[in-house]
């Protein structure tokens, strides 16, 4: 396992003059003030997966001023990744995604502390990584990992915003507190193929980046303002028709994950 940490230049609990200037366009927003921006600075988030969704998601959160970002991904960069994973270039081929993304984020905003973990999330390490997070953001492309992230977040009572993208379609939902969880929405026993990935079905370059932007937007609303528009709701985005739907769903009273808590 390789874990690297890039310490923030500004560890103080108040925004510096440079940070006030950097985030001035956000602070000017109606309903978003210095207090909301400081909440971002104090926040710890974990991004699971540094691929098409994770790259754009991490950069948006770093630019917005989230104080600490933990990146976890065991994969190295391949040529086919460059079509949609915005943080990487041909010079990065063969290097760990989490490490290269961490270096990019440190260059973009040195005020943010970045932790990179070049390891898969497993039953052995998930809880130790997730337990101190204010929010987990799942952008991985494997059902097995999604279920593990969900199970860990439910057990530790850590909010989760999960995004997925495949082909020309994307999904986004949030689990928080005693809300329905990912296993309520997608029971494992109903998933015919839990190994389905972009590598098997294909994905348009823009699809994961659209979903990453929506996921980042929701994360900022939650961390800065405490808003949860997609709590126990599923957003469906269709990139071919540009249609978007939001569906409400209920807790599964037989869910082995959240009902067992």
N, C-alpha and C positions, 0 to 999 in steps of 0.2 A: 504494500500500500504506500502511496505517496501523497502526503498532505503538505501543501505549501500555503503560507499566510503572507499577505501583503498588507502591512499595517497602514492605517489611515494617517495622513499628515496632520489632521485636525481632530484629535480625540476628545476635545472639550465638549461639554454638554450644551453649549450655546453656539449658535451660528456665528461664524466669523464674518468680518466685513467682506472677505472674498466670497464666502458662501452666499451671503445676502445678495451680492451682485450676480453670482452664477445662477441663483434660483429666483431672480427678481420677477421673471415673467410668470412663474407659478404663484408667487406671493401676491401678485397684483390681482389674481383671480378673485371674483366674488365668492365668498365662502371658503376660500383657501388663504390662510394668513401665515404669519411666522410660527404660530403654535403648531399648525398642521405640518409645516416644513420641518420643525424640530422633531415632531413625532416620527417623521421619515428617518431623520438622522439617528434616532435612538433605536430604530427597528433592526431586527435580525431576520433575514429570510433565507430559505434554502431552496435552490433550484435543482430539481432532479432531471437530469438530461441536458446536455449542452449541444443539441443538434439544431434542427431548423427552428423549433420554437424557442429553445433555451438561449440560443445566441442573441436573437433580437430582444427577447424578454429581459435578459441580464443587462444588456446595454441600455435599454430604456430605463430600467430601475436605477442603474448607476448614474445615468445622466440626471435623473430626477432627484437623486440625493438620498437613496436608501443607505443607511449607515453601514450595514454589514451584509455581505452576500456570500453564501456558501454554495459552491458549484460542485456537483458530483456527477461523474461520468467516467466509465472505464475505457471508452473507445479512443482510438487514434484517428486522425484525420485522413480521409480517403478522397480521391479525385471526385467521386460522385457527390460528395458532401458540398462541394463548392458551388453547386447549382442553386442552393437555397440557404446555406448556413453562412450568414453575412460576416461573421467575425474572422473567417479563414481565407487564406490565399494559397496559391500553389507552393509558396515557400514553407508553408506549415505542414505539408504532407508528411505523415508518419509520426507527428508529435501528438501528445495527449490533448484532446479537446479542452478539457477543464483548465489545463495549464496555459494554453494559448489564449483562451477566452479571458482568463484571469489577468494576463499581461495586458491585453487590450483594454479591459475595464480600468486597470490601474493608470493607463495612459490617458484615458478619457476623463476620469475623475479621481484624482489622487486623494480626495477627501474620504473615499469609501474604502473600508476594509474588505479585502477579498480573500476567501479561503477556497482552495481548489483541492478536490479529492479525486485521484485517478483510480477509482475503485467502484465496482458495482454496489448498489444498495442491496444489502442482504438481510436476512432475519437476524444475523449476528451483529450487524453494525447500525441498523436502521434507527433503533431507539436512541442510541447515544448521539447520533447526528441530529435527530429531529427534536429531542426533548427540550432544547433551549431556544428553539425558534419561535418567532412571533407569527410566522406564516410559512407554509410550505407551498411551493409552486411546482406542480408536476407537468413536465413537458416531454416525458419519455415516450417511446414508441412500442412498449411491450406491456401486454395486459398483466403479466405476472408481477412486474415491478409496480404497476399502478395499484394492484390489489395490496401489495405489501406497503406501499406508501399510505394508502387509505387506512389499512389496519393499524399502522403505527400512529397515525394522526388521531384516529379515534381513541386508541388506548391512552395516548398522552394528552388528549384534549387540545391539540394544536390545529388551528384552522388550515384548510386545504383548498386551493384553487387549482383545478385540473383542466388542462387544455389538450386537445388532440387535433391532428390534421392528417388527412389522407386523401389522395386524389384531388378533388376540387371542393371538399367539404371539411368542416371543422365543428368541434363541440367544445363547450366551456361550462363548468359548473363549480359551485362552491359548497363545501361542507364546513360547518362551524357549530360548536357546542353540541346540542342534542338533536341537530338536524339529521335528515336522512343522509346516508353515506354513499360512496361509490358502489359498494356491493348491493345496496338497495336498488340503485338505478340500473346496474348491470350485474345481476347475479352470476357468479362464476360458472354455475352449472348450466347456464343458458348460453354461454359463449362457445360456439362451435369450434372456433379457431383462435386460441389465445396467443398464437405466435404471429398474427397478422402484423406486418410492418410496411413502411413506405418502400423498403427495398423489394418487397414482393408485389405491391399493388401500384406503386408509382405515386408521385405527388407533384403538382405544379409549384414552381418556385415561390409564388406569392402566397399560397395557402397557409403554410406554417407561420409566415410573417404577419399575416392578417390576424391569425389567432393569437400570436404572441403579443401583438399590440392590444388586443382586447383583454388578454390576461393581465398584462402590465397595467392597463387602465383600471381594471377592477382591483388589483393589488394596491394601487395608489389611493383609490377611494377608501379602501378598508384601512390601510395603515395611517393615512393622514386624517380621514374624516370619520372612520368607524362605520362606513356605509357598506352594505352587503346586498346589492341588487339581485345577485344570482344565488343567494343562499337557498338551498333546496330547490333550485330551478336549473333547467338545462337549456342552454342557448345552442341553437342549431344554425349554422351558417352555410349557405350554398353558394359557392363561388361561380357557378355557371349561370344561375338565374338571379344572383344577388339578393335572394330572399333570406330573411332572417326570422326565426321563430324562437320564442321563449316558452318552455313548457314547465309547469309545476308538477312535482311528483311527491309522493308520500313515503314515509318510512315503511320499510318492510317489517312487519311484526315478527317475521321468522328469520330476519337477517342474523347470521351467525357472528357478524362483526359488531355492529352498533347496539344490537339488543343484548349482547353478552357483556356489555361494559358495566 
